[in-house]
Amino acid sequence: MVQIDAHLDFVDERKGVTDGHGNPMRRALERDYVSGMTQLGIRNVSSTAREGYIDARARGSDILSVRQVRALGTQSVLERIPEGARYYVTIDIDAFCPSIAPGTGTPSHGGFHYYDYWKYFKVSASGAMWSASIWSKSPPPMIPLKSTQILAAQLFAELQSALFP
């Protein structure tokens, strides 16, 4: 599984909730059919306590911040995903900088820009991606710009063209 997100989403339980928006990556990694996880763009771990971060690492999660992804470069990041493995890509819109995607409930500055994603995705799409999703587009009413919606639509179109060439 490849997660592109600002947040780790690896909380085990918070106030009795085990299947909320802070839990999906932990729940996914608990599944027998998920053999590994690469988490890209993680820069705001406030949604996951230190124990969750340590547990994610202990379970084999490969966690890279936006800065690390940029420093490593596209090819080095892609080499961290097992060659020939089929994988699912999940994209949370908050992985992007709020300057281009302000319409999210959990903005976090310092995120990816469109061409960061495009460069990575165009190369990774030639691999064995078999499914994908886009999450957390939730523009508040006070943001009249449609930039988040346009970005999500562009990402969706690119995902579709990669899955169904």
MILO-390877 format. One line per field, with one value per residue: x, y, z of N, C-alpha, C, O, CB in turn; residue number from 1; residue in three letters. Coordinates in Angstrom, 1 decimal. Glycine has a CB too. Example, Ala and Ser with C-alpha at 12.3 -4.5 7.8 and 13.67 -1.06 7.14 Angstrom:
BEGIN
n.east: 13.2 12.8;
n.north: -5.7 -2.2;
n.up: 7.8 7.1;
ca.east: 12.3 13.7;
ca.north: -4.5 -1.1;
ca.up: 7.8 7.1;
c.east: 13.2 12.9;
c.north: -3.3 0.0;
c.up: 7.8 7.9;
o.east: 14.2 13.4;
o.north: -3.3 1.1;
o.up: 8.5 8.0;
cb.east: 11.3 14.1;
cb.north: -4.5 -0.6;
cb.up: 9.0 5.7;
num: 1 2;
residu: ALA SER;
***
This chain:
BEGIN
n.east: 0.9 0.5 0.6 -0.2 0.0 -0.6 -0.7 -0.1 -2.1 -2.4 -3.5 -4.4 -6.6 -8.9 -10.6 -12.4 -12.9 -12.1 -12.2 -12.0 -11.2 -8.5 -7.5 -7.2 -4.8 -3.5 -5.4 -5.5 -2.9 -3.1 -4.4 -4.3 -3.7 -2.3 0.8 2.8 3.7 4.1 4.6 4.1 5.0 4.3 4.0 2.9 2.5 0.8 -1.7 -1.3 -0.1 3.2 3.6 2.1 3.5 6.0 5.1 4.1 6.5 7.7 6.1 6.9 6.4 7.3 8.2 8.1 8.9 7.7 10.0 12.0 11.2 11.6 14.4 15.4 14.6 12.7 13.3 14.7 12.8 10.8 12.2 12.0 9.6 8.5 9.6 7.6 5.5 2.0 0.1 -1.9 -2.9 -3.4 -4.6 -4.6 -6.0 -4.9 -2.2 -1.1 0.2 -1.5 -1.7 -2.3 -4.3 -6.5 -9.0 -9.5 -10.1 -8.1 -5.6 -2.1 0.8 3.6 3.4 3.1 3.6 1.8 3.4 5.4 3.9 3.0 5.4 6.3 4.1 3.7 5.8 5.5 3.1 3.5 4.1 2.8 0.3 -2.9 -5.3 -6.8 -7.4 -8.9 -9.0 -10.5 -11.4 -12.8 -14.0 -14.3 -17.0 -16.2 -14.1 -14.0 -12.7 -12.1 -9.9 -9.1 -11.0 -10.5 -7.9 -8.3 -9.9 -8.2 -6.2 -7.7 -8.4 -5.9 -5.2 -7.2 -6.5 -4.0 -4.8 -6.5 -5.3;
n.north: -1.2 2.2 5.3 8.6 11.4 13.9 13.1 10.4 8.6 6.4 5.7 3.6 3.5 6.0 7.6 5.5 5.0 3.0 2.8 5.3 8.4 8.7 6.2 4.5 3.5 1.9 0.0 -1.1 -2.2 -4.3 -6.2 -9.4 -9.5 -7.2 -6.5 -4.6 -1.2 2.0 5.3 8.4 11.9 12.5 14.7 15.8 14.7 14.9 13.8 11.2 9.5 9.3 6.6 5.3 6.0 4.8 2.1 1.8 1.9 -0.3 -2.3 -2.4 -0.2 2.2 5.3 8.5 11.9 15.0 16.5 14.5 12.9 14.6 15.1 12.5 11.9 10.9 8.3 6.9 6.9 5.3 2.9 1.9 0.7 -2.6 -4.3 -5.3 -5.8 -5.8 -2.9 -0.7 2.7 5.4 8.6 11.4 14.5 16.5 16.0 17.7 21.0 23.6 25.9 25.3 23.5 24.3 23.4 21.4 19.6 19.4 21.0 21.3 23.0 23.0 20.9 18.6 19.8 20.2 19.3 17.8 15.5 14.7 14.1 11.9 10.2 9.7 8.1 5.9 4.9 3.3 0.9 -1.7 -0.8 -1.3 -0.3 2.7 5.7 8.8 11.2 13.2 15.8 18.6 21.3 24.3 26.6 29.2 29.4 30.4 29.7 27.2 25.6 23.3 21.4 21.2 20.3 17.8 16.6 16.6 14.8 12.5 12.0 11.4 9.2 7.4 7.2 5.9 3.5 2.5 2.3;
n.up: 0.0 -0.8 0.7 0.3 2.0 4.6 7.2 9.5 10.2 12.0 14.4 17.1 18.9 19.9 22.3 22.4 19.7 17.0 14.3 12.9 11.2 11.8 12.0 9.7 8.3 10.2 10.6 8.0 7.7 9.5 8.1 6.5 3.8 3.2 2.6 3.1 3.7 2.3 3.2 2.2 2.4 4.9 7.5 9.7 12.6 14.6 14.7 15.3 18.1 19.6 20.1 18.2 15.9 16.4 16.5 13.8 12.4 13.5 12.5 10.0 8.3 5.9 6.2 4.9 4.9 3.2 2.6 2.8 0.6 -1.5 -1.3 -1.7 -4.3 -7.2 -8.4 -6.3 -4.3 -5.5 -5.7 -3.2 -3.0 -3.3 -6.1 -8.8 -7.1 -6.5 -5.9 -3.9 -4.1 -2.0 -1.7 0.2 0.1 1.7 1.6 -0.1 -0.4 1.4 -0.1 -2.7 -2.3 -0.5 0.4 2.6 5.6 7.3 7.0 6.3 6.2 3.9 2.2 -0.7 -4.0 -7.1 -9.3 -7.9 -7.2 -9.7 -11.0 -9.5 -9.6 -12.4 -13.0 -11.2 -11.9 -14.0 -12.9 -10.9 -10.0 -8.8 -7.8 -6.5 -4.5 -3.5 -0.9 1.6 0.6 1.4 1.1 3.0 3.4 3.4 1.5 -1.5 -3.9 -6.3 -6.3 -4.9 -5.6 -8.4 -8.4 -7.2 -9.1 -11.3 -10.3 -10.0 -12.7 -13.8 -12.3 -13.2 -15.9 -15.6 -14.5 -16.4 -19.2;
ca.east: 0.0 1.2 -0.2 0.3 -0.8 0.1 -0.8 0.2 -3.4 -2.0 -4.0 -5.1 -7.9 -9.0 -11.9 -13.2 -13.0 -11.0 -12.4 -12.2 -10.3 -7.2 -7.1 -7.2 -3.5 -3.2 -6.4 -5.0 -1.7 -3.5 -5.0 -3.3 -3.4 -1.5 2.2 3.7 3.2 5.0 3.8 4.8 4.5 4.0 4.7 2.1 2.2 0.0 -2.9 -0.9 0.8 4.5 3.5 1.6 4.7 6.9 4.4 4.1 7.9 8.0 5.4 7.6 6.0 8.4 7.6 9.0 8.3 7.9 11.4 12.8 10.8 12.3 15.8 15.8 14.3 11.7 13.8 15.1 11.6 10.2 13.0 11.6 8.4 8.9 9.5 6.6 4.3 0.7 -0.2 -3.0 -2.4 -4.4 -4.2 -5.4 -5.7 -4.0 -0.8 -0.7 0.3 -2.8 -1.6 -2.9 -5.4 -7.0 -10.2 -9.4 -10.4 -6.8 -4.5 -0.8 1.8 4.8 3.0 3.5 3.0 1.3 4.5 6.0 3.1 3.0 6.7 6.3 3.0 3.9 6.8 5.0 1.9 3.9 4.3 1.7 -0.8 -4.2 -6.4 -6.4 -8.5 -8.6 -9.8 -10.5 -11.7 -13.9 -13.8 -15.2 -17.8 -15.5 -13.1 -14.8 -11.9 -12.3 -8.6 -9.0 -11.8 -9.9 -6.8 -8.8 -10.4 -7.0 -5.6 -8.6 -8.3 -4.6 -5.4 -8.0 -5.7 -3.0 -5.4 -7.2 -4.7;
ca.north: 0.0 3.5 6.3 9.9 12.0 14.7 12.5 9.0 7.9 5.1 5.6 2.4 3.8 7.3 7.8 4.3 4.8 2.3 2.9 6.7 8.9 8.6 4.8 3.5 2.8 0.9 -1.1 -1.7 -3.0 -5.5 -7.2 -10.4 -9.2 -6.0 -7.0 -3.6 0.2 3.2 6.5 9.6 13.2 12.6 15.9 16.3 13.4 15.2 13.0 9.9 9.7 8.7 5.1 4.9 6.2 3.7 0.9 1.8 1.5 -1.7 -3.2 -2.3 0.9 3.0 6.6 9.6 13.3 15.7 16.9 13.3 12.5 15.5 14.9 11.2 11.9 10.0 6.9 6.3 6.6 4.2 1.7 1.5 -0.1 -3.8 -4.5 -6.3 -5.9 -5.0 -2.0 0.3 4.0 6.2 10.0 12.4 15.8 17.3 15.7 18.9 22.3 24.3 27.0 24.8 22.7 24.8 22.8 20.2 19.9 19.2 21.6 21.3 23.6 22.3 19.7 18.4 20.6 19.4 18.6 16.8 14.4 14.3 13.4 10.6 9.3 9.3 6.9 4.8 4.4 2.2 -0.3 -2.7 -0.2 -2.0 0.5 4.0 6.5 10.2 11.4 14.5 17.0 19.1 22.8 25.1 27.6 30.5 29.3 30.4 29.2 25.8 25.0 21.9 20.5 21.1 19.4 16.4 16.1 16.2 13.6 11.4 11.7 10.8 7.8 6.6 7.0 5.0 2.2 2.0 3.0;
ca.up: 0.0 -0.8 1.2 0.1 3.1 5.6 8.5 9.5 10.3 12.5 15.8 17.4 19.5 20.5 22.9 22.1 18.3 16.4 12.9 12.5 10.2 12.3 12.1 8.5 7.9 11.1 10.3 6.7 8.0 10.2 7.2 6.0 2.4 3.0 2.9 3.4 3.5 2.1 3.6 1.7 2.6 6.3 8.1 10.8 13.3 15.8 14.7 15.8 19.2 19.4 20.1 16.8 14.9 16.7 16.1 12.4 12.0 14.0 11.6 8.6 7.5 5.4 6.4 4.4 4.8 1.9 2.5 2.4 -0.7 -2.5 -1.2 -2.2 -5.7 -7.6 -8.6 -5.0 -3.6 -6.1 -5.4 -1.8 -3.2 -3.9 -7.6 -9.2 -6.2 -6.8 -4.8 -3.8 -3.8 -1.4 -1.6 1.0 -0.5 2.6 1.3 -0.9 0.3 1.4 -1.1 -3.9 -1.9 0.8 0.8 3.4 7.0 8.0 6.2 6.9 5.3 3.5 1.4 -2.1 -5.1 -8.2 -10.1 -7.1 -7.3 -11.1 -11.4 -8.8 -10.1 -13.8 -13.0 -10.4 -12.5 -14.9 -12.1 -10.8 -9.2 -9.2 -7.4 -5.9 -3.9 -3.1 0.3 2.4 -0.1 2.1 1.2 3.9 2.6 3.2 0.5 -2.8 -4.9 -6.6 -6.6 -4.4 -6.4 -9.6 -8.2 -7.0 -10.5 -12.1 -9.8 -10.4 -14.1 -14.0 -11.7 -14.1 -17.1 -15.3 -14.2 -17.6 -20.3;
c.east: 0.9 0.3 0.5 -0.6 0.0 0.2 -0.6 -1.1 -3.2 -2.4 -4.7 -6.5 -7.9 -10.4 -12.9 -13.4 -11.8 -11.1 -12.7 -11.2 -8.9 -6.6 -6.9 -5.9 -3.2 -4.1 -5.9 -3.9 -2.0 -4.1 -3.9 -2.9 -2.6 -0.1 3.2 3.1 4.3 4.2 4.6 4.2 4.1 4.8 4.0 1.7 1.3 -1.3 -2.6 0.1 2.1 4.4 3.0 2.7 5.7 6.3 4.4 5.4 8.1 7.3 5.9 7.2 7.2 7.8 8.6 8.2 8.4 9.3 12.3 12.5 11.6 13.8 16.2 15.6 13.4 12.2 14.1 13.8 10.9 10.9 12.6 10.3 8.8 8.6 8.5 5.4 3.1 0.5 -1.3 -2.5 -3.6 -3.8 -5.1 -5.0 -4.9 -2.5 -0.2 -0.7 -1.1 -2.8 -2.3 -4.2 -5.9 -8.3 -10.1 -9.6 -9.2 -5.6 -3.2 0.3 3.0 4.6 3.5 2.9 2.6 2.4 5.3 5.2 3.1 4.3 6.7 5.3 3.2 4.8 6.1 3.8 2.3 4.2 3.1 0.6 -2.1 -5.4 -5.9 -7.7 -8.0 -9.5 -9.7 -10.7 -12.9 -13.8 -14.8 -15.9 -17.1 -14.4 -13.9 -14.0 -12.2 -11.0 -8.5 -9.8 -11.1 -8.7 -7.2 -9.3 -9.2 -6.3 -6.4 -8.5 -7.0 -4.6 -6.1 -7.2 -4.6 -3.6 -6.0 -6.6 -5.3;
c.north: 1.2 4.6 7.7 10.8 12.9 14.0 11.0 8.1 6.5 5.0 4.3 2.6 5.2 7.4 6.7 4.1 4.1 2.3 4.3 7.1 8.9 7.2 4.0 2.8 1.7 -0.3 -1.8 -2.7 -4.2 -6.5 -8.1 -10.1 -8.0 -6.4 -5.9 -2.2 1.2 4.4 7.7 10.9 13.5 13.8 16.4 15.1 13.7 14.3 11.6 10.1 9.0 7.2 4.6 5.0 5.0 2.3 0.7 1.3 0.1 -2.7 -3.1 -1.2 1.8 4.4 7.7 10.9 13.9 16.0 15.7 12.8 13.3 15.3 13.6 11.2 10.7 8.5 6.2 6.0 5.4 2.9 1.1 0.6 -1.4 -4.0 -5.6 -6.5 -5.2 -4.1 -1.1 1.6 4.8 7.6 10.8 13.7 16.7 17.0 16.9 20.1 23.0 25.5 26.6 23.9 23.1 24.1 21.5 20.6 19.8 19.7 21.6 21.8 22.8 21.0 19.7 19.5 19.7 18.6 17.7 15.4 13.8 13.6 12.0 9.7 8.8 8.1 5.7 4.2 3.3 0.9 -1.1 -2.1 -0.8 -1.2 1.7 4.7 7.9 10.6 12.9 15.8 17.6 20.6 23.5 26.2 28.9 30.5 29.3 29.8 27.7 25.0 23.5 20.9 20.2 20.1 18.0 15.8 15.7 15.0 12.4 11.0 11.0 9.3 6.9 6.3 6.0 3.6 1.6 2.7 2.8;
c.up: 0.0 -0.4 0.9 1.0 3.9 6.9 8.4 9.6 10.9 14.0 16.0 17.9 20.1 21.0 22.5 20.6 17.7 14.8 12.4 11.5 10.6 12.4 10.8 8.1 8.9 10.8 9.0 7.0 8.8 9.3 6.6 4.6 2.1 3.5 3.3 3.2 3.3 2.3 3.2 2.0 4.1 7.0 9.4 11.6 14.5 15.9 15.2 16.9 18.8 19.3 18.8 15.8 15.1 16.2 14.5 11.9 12.3 13.1 10.2 7.8 7.2 5.4 5.9 4.4 3.4 1.6 2.1 1.0 -1.8 -2.5 -1.9 -3.8 -6.1 -7.7 -7.2 -4.2 -4.2 -5.9 -4.0 -1.9 -3.9 -5.3 -7.9 -8.2 -6.7 -5.6 -5.0 -3.4 -3.1 -1.2 -0.8 0.5 0.4 2.5 0.5 0.0 0.3 0.4 -2.4 -3.6 -0.5 1.3 1.4 4.8 7.8 7.3 7.0 5.9 5.0 2.7 0.0 -2.9 -6.2 -8.9 -9.3 -7.3 -8.8 -11.5 -10.7 -9.4 -11.5 -13.9 -12.3 -11.1 -13.6 -14.2 -12.0 -9.9 -9.7 -8.7 -6.7 -5.4 -3.6 -2.0 0.8 1.7 0.6 2.2 2.1 3.0 2.5 2.2 -0.9 -4.0 -5.1 -6.8 -6.1 -5.2 -7.8 -9.5 -8.0 -8.3 -11.3 -11.6 -10.1 -11.8 -14.4 -13.4 -12.7 -15.4 -16.9 -15.1 -15.5 -18.8 -21.6;
o.east: 1.9 -0.8 1.7 -1.8 1.2 1.1 -1.0 -1.1 -3.7 -1.8 -5.4 -7.4 -6.9 -11.4 -14.1 -14.0 -10.7 -10.2 -13.7 -10.5 -8.0 -5.5 -6.4 -5.9 -2.6 -3.7 -6.0 -3.8 -1.2 -4.2 -2.8 -1.7 -2.3 0.1 4.2 2.0 5.3 3.2 5.6 2.9 3.6 6.0 4.5 0.6 1.1 -1.9 -3.5 1.1 2.2 5.1 3.5 2.8 6.1 7.1 4.6 5.5 8.7 7.7 5.3 7.5 8.0 6.9 9.7 7.1 9.1 9.8 13.1 13.4 12.1 14.4 17.3 16.4 13.2 11.6 13.7 13.8 10.4 10.2 12.9 9.9 9.5 7.5 8.6 4.5 3.3 0.6 -1.8 -1.6 -4.7 -2.8 -6.3 -3.8 -4.2 -1.7 1.0 -1.4 -1.7 -3.9 -2.8 -5.0 -5.8 -8.6 -10.6 -9.4 -9.2 -4.7 -3.1 0.5 3.4 5.4 4.3 1.9 2.9 2.2 5.9 5.8 3.3 4.2 7.1 5.6 2.9 4.7 6.2 3.5 1.4 4.5 2.3 0.0 -2.4 -6.5 -4.8 -8.8 -6.8 -10.7 -8.8 -10.1 -14.0 -13.4 -16.0 -15.3 -17.4 -13.8 -14.3 -14.6 -12.5 -11.1 -7.9 -9.3 -11.2 -8.5 -6.7 -9.0 -9.2 -5.9 -5.9 -8.4 -6.9 -4.0 -5.7 -7.3 -4.2 -3.0 -6.0 -7.2 -4.9;
o.north: 1.3 4.7 7.8 11.0 12.8 14.3 10.4 7.0 5.5 4.3 3.8 2.1 5.5 7.4 7.0 3.1 4.5 1.8 4.5 6.3 9.2 6.9 2.8 1.7 0.7 -1.5 -3.1 -3.8 -5.2 -7.7 -7.7 -10.4 -7.7 -6.6 -6.2 -2.1 1.2 4.6 8.0 11.0 14.6 13.8 17.3 14.5 12.8 14.1 10.8 10.8 8.2 6.6 3.6 4.1 4.4 1.5 -0.4 0.5 -0.7 -3.8 -3.7 -1.1 2.1 4.7 7.8 11.0 13.3 15.8 15.7 12.4 12.8 15.3 13.5 10.6 9.8 7.6 5.1 5.0 4.5 1.8 0.0 0.0 -1.4 -3.8 -6.7 -7.2 -4.1 -4.5 -0.8 1.7 4.8 7.8 10.8 14.1 17.7 17.6 17.2 20.2 23.1 26.0 27.4 23.6 22.4 24.2 20.5 21.7 20.3 19.0 21.7 21.2 21.9 20.2 20.5 20.1 18.5 17.4 16.8 14.4 12.6 12.5 11.0 8.5 7.7 7.2 4.6 3.0 2.5 -0.1 -1.3 -2.8 -0.9 -1.6 1.8 4.4 8.1 10.3 13.6 16.8 17.0 21.2 23.4 26.6 29.6 31.6 28.2 29.4 27.0 24.0 22.7 19.8 19.1 19.3 17.1 14.6 14.7 14.1 11.4 9.8 10.1 8.4 5.8 5.1 5.2 2.6 0.4 3.5 3.3;
o.up: 0.7 -1.0 1.3 0.7 4.0 7.7 7.4 9.0 10.4 14.8 15.1 17.4 20.8 20.2 22.2 20.2 17.9 14.2 11.7 10.9 9.7 12.8 11.0 7.7 8.5 10.8 8.9 6.5 8.8 9.8 6.3 4.2 1.0 4.7 3.8 2.5 4.1 1.6 3.8 1.9 4.4 7.0 10.0 11.4 15.3 16.9 15.5 16.7 17.9 18.5 18.3 15.0 14.2 15.7 14.0 11.0 11.5 12.9 9.3 6.6 8.0 4.5 6.4 4.0 2.6 0.5 1.2 0.3 -2.7 -3.5 -2.5 -4.5 -5.3 -7.1 -7.0 -3.5 -3.4 -5.8 -3.7 -0.9 -4.9 -5.8 -7.3 -8.6 -7.2 -4.5 -6.1 -2.5 -3.7 -0.7 -1.1 0.4 -0.1 3.1 0.5 1.0 -0.8 0.1 -3.2 -4.4 0.5 2.5 0.9 5.2 9.0 6.9 8.2 4.9 5.9 2.7 -0.4 -2.6 -6.2 -9.2 -9.8 -7.6 -9.0 -12.1 -11.4 -9.7 -11.8 -14.7 -12.8 -10.9 -13.9 -14.9 -13.0 -9.1 -10.9 -9.2 -6.3 -5.8 -3.4 -2.1 0.3 2.1 0.4 3.3 2.0 2.0 1.5 2.0 -1.3 -5.0 -4.2 -7.4 -6.7 -5.5 -8.3 -10.3 -8.6 -8.6 -12.0 -12.4 -10.5 -12.2 -15.2 -14.0 -12.9 -15.9 -17.8 -15.5 -15.6 -19.4 -22.7;
cb.east: -1.0 1.8 -0.5 0.3 -1.6 -0.6 -2.2 1.0 -4.1 -0.6 -5.0 -4.3 -8.3 -8.6 -12.5 -14.6 -13.2 -11.0 -13.4 -12.2 -10.7 -7.0 -8.2 -7.7 -2.4 -3.5 -7.8 -4.7 -0.6 -4.5 -5.7 -3.9 -4.7 -2.1 2.7 5.0 2.3 5.7 3.4 4.9 3.3 4.2 4.9 0.9 3.5 -0.5 -3.5 -0.3 0.2 5.4 2.5 0.5 5.4 7.2 3.0 3.7 8.9 7.5 3.9 7.3 4.9 8.9 7.2 9.4 9.0 7.0 12.0 12.4 9.3 12.0 16.3 14.9 15.6 11.2 15.0 16.0 10.6 10.1 14.5 11.4 7.3 8.3 10.8 7.3 4.8 -0.5 1.1 -4.1 -1.9 -4.9 -4.1 -5.1 -7.1 -4.4 -0.6 -1.6 1.4 -3.1 -0.2 -2.0 -5.1 -7.3 -11.1 -8.0 -11.4 -6.6 -4.8 -0.4 2.2 5.6 1.6 3.1 4.0 0.4 5.4 6.0 1.6 2.9 7.9 6.0 1.7 4.4 8.1 4.5 1.1 5.2 4.8 2.2 -0.9 -4.2 -7.3 -5.7 -9.1 -8.7 -9.3 -9.3 -11.9 -13.9 -14.0 -14.4 -19.1 -14.9 -12.2 -15.2 -10.4 -13.3 -7.5 -9.5 -13.2 -9.4 -6.0 -10.0 -11.3 -6.0 -5.5 -10.1 -8.3 -3.5 -6.1 -9.3 -5.1 -2.2 -6.4 -8.7 -3.2;
cb.north: 0.0 3.8 6.1 10.4 11.0 16.1 12.8 8.7 7.8 4.9 6.8 1.6 2.7 8.4 9.1 4.5 6.2 0.8 1.9 7.6 10.3 9.2 4.1 4.3 3.9 1.4 -0.6 -0.7 -2.2 -5.1 -6.4 -11.8 -9.2 -4.8 -7.7 -3.7 0.6 3.1 6.5 9.4 13.5 11.3 17.0 17.2 12.8 16.7 12.9 9.0 9.1 9.2 4.7 5.8 7.5 3.6 0.8 3.1 2.5 -1.9 -2.9 -3.6 1.7 2.6 6.9 9.2 14.2 16.9 17.5 12.2 12.5 17.0 14.9 10.1 11.8 10.4 6.9 7.3 7.8 4.4 2.0 2.7 0.7 -5.0 -4.7 -7.6 -5.4 -6.0 -1.2 -0.2 4.8 5.6 10.6 12.2 16.5 17.1 14.5 19.1 23.2 24.8 27.5 24.0 21.2 26.3 22.7 19.5 18.9 17.7 23.0 19.8 25.0 22.0 19.5 17.1 21.7 20.2 19.7 17.2 14.7 15.6 14.2 10.8 10.1 10.4 7.3 5.3 5.5 2.7 0.0 -4.0 1.4 -3.4 -0.4 4.9 5.8 11.2 10.5 14.5 16.9 18.5 23.3 25.8 27.8 30.9 28.1 31.8 29.4 25.6 25.8 21.9 21.1 22.4 19.9 16.4 17.2 17.4 13.7 11.8 13.0 11.6 7.8 7.4 8.3 5.4 2.4 2.2 2.6;
cb.up: 1.2 -2.3 2.8 -1.4 3.9 5.7 9.1 10.7 8.9 12.4 16.1 18.5 20.5 19.5 22.5 22.7 17.6 16.9 12.4 13.7 9.8 13.6 12.9 7.3 7.8 12.6 10.1 5.7 8.7 11.3 6.0 6.0 1.6 3.8 1.7 2.7 4.7 0.7 5.1 0.1 1.8 7.1 7.1 10.4 13.7 15.8 13.3 14.7 20.5 20.5 21.3 16.4 15.1 18.2 16.6 11.8 12.7 15.4 11.7 7.9 8.2 4.0 7.9 3.0 5.9 1.9 3.8 3.5 -1.0 -2.1 0.3 -1.6 -6.5 -9.0 -9.4 -4.2 -3.6 -7.6 -5.5 -0.9 -4.1 -3.1 -8.2 -9.3 -4.8 -7.1 -4.5 -2.8 -5.0 0.0 -3.1 2.6 -0.8 4.1 0.4 -2.1 -0.3 2.7 -1.3 -4.7 -1.8 0.7 -0.4 3.2 7.5 8.4 5.8 7.4 5.8 4.8 1.4 -2.6 -5.6 -9.1 -10.7 -5.6 -7.0 -12.0 -10.8 -7.3 -10.0 -14.6 -12.3 -9.0 -13.3 -15.7 -10.7 -10.2 -9.4 -8.7 -6.5 -6.9 -2.7 -4.4 1.4 3.2 -1.6 3.5 -0.2 5.0 3.3 4.6 0.7 -3.1 -4.7 -7.8 -6.1 -2.9 -6.6 -10.2 -6.9 -6.0 -11.2 -12.1 -8.2 -10.1 -15.0 -13.3 -10.3 -14.5 -17.7 -14.1 -13.2 -17.5 -20.4;
num: 1 2 3 4 5 6 7 8 9 10 11 12 13 14 15 16 17 18 19 20 21 22 23 24 25 26 27 28 29 30 31 32 33 34 35 36 37 38 39 40 41 42 43 44 45 46 47 48 49 50 51 52 53 54 55 56 57 58 59 60 61 62 63 64 65 66 67 68 69 70 71 72 73 74 75 76 77 78 79 80 81 82 83 84 85 86 87 88 89 90 91 92 93 94 95 96 97 98 99 100 101 102 103 104 105 106 107 108 109 110 111 112 113 114 115 116 117 118 119 120 121 122 123 124 125 126 127 128 129 130 131 132 133 134 135 136 137 138 139 140 141 142 143 144 145 146 147 148 149 150 151 152 153 154 155 156 157 158 159 160 161 162 163 164 165;
residu: MET VAL GLN ILE ASP ALA HIS LEU ASP PHE VAL ASP GLU ARG LYS GLY VAL THR ASP GLY HIS GLY ASN PRO MET ARG ARG ALA LEU GLU ARG ASP TYR VAL SER GLY MET THR GLN LEU GLY ILE ARG ASN VAL SER SER THR ALA ARG GLU GLY TYR ILE ASP ALA ARG ALA ARG GLY SER ASP ILE LEU SER VAL ARG GLN VAL ARG ALA LEU GLY THR GLN SER VAL LEU GLU ARG ILE PRO GLU GLY ALA ARG TYR TYR VAL THR ILE ASP ILE ASP ALA PHE CYS PRO SER ILE ALA PRO GLY THR GLY THR PRO SER HIS GLY GLY PHE HIS TYR TYR ASP TYR TRP LYS TYR PHE LYS VAL SER ALA SER GLY ALA MET TRP SER ALA SER ILE TRP SER LYS SER PRO PRO PRO MET ILE PRO LEU LYS SER THR GLN ILE LEU ALA ALA GLN LEU PHE ALA GLU LEU GLN SER ALA LEU PHE PRO;
***
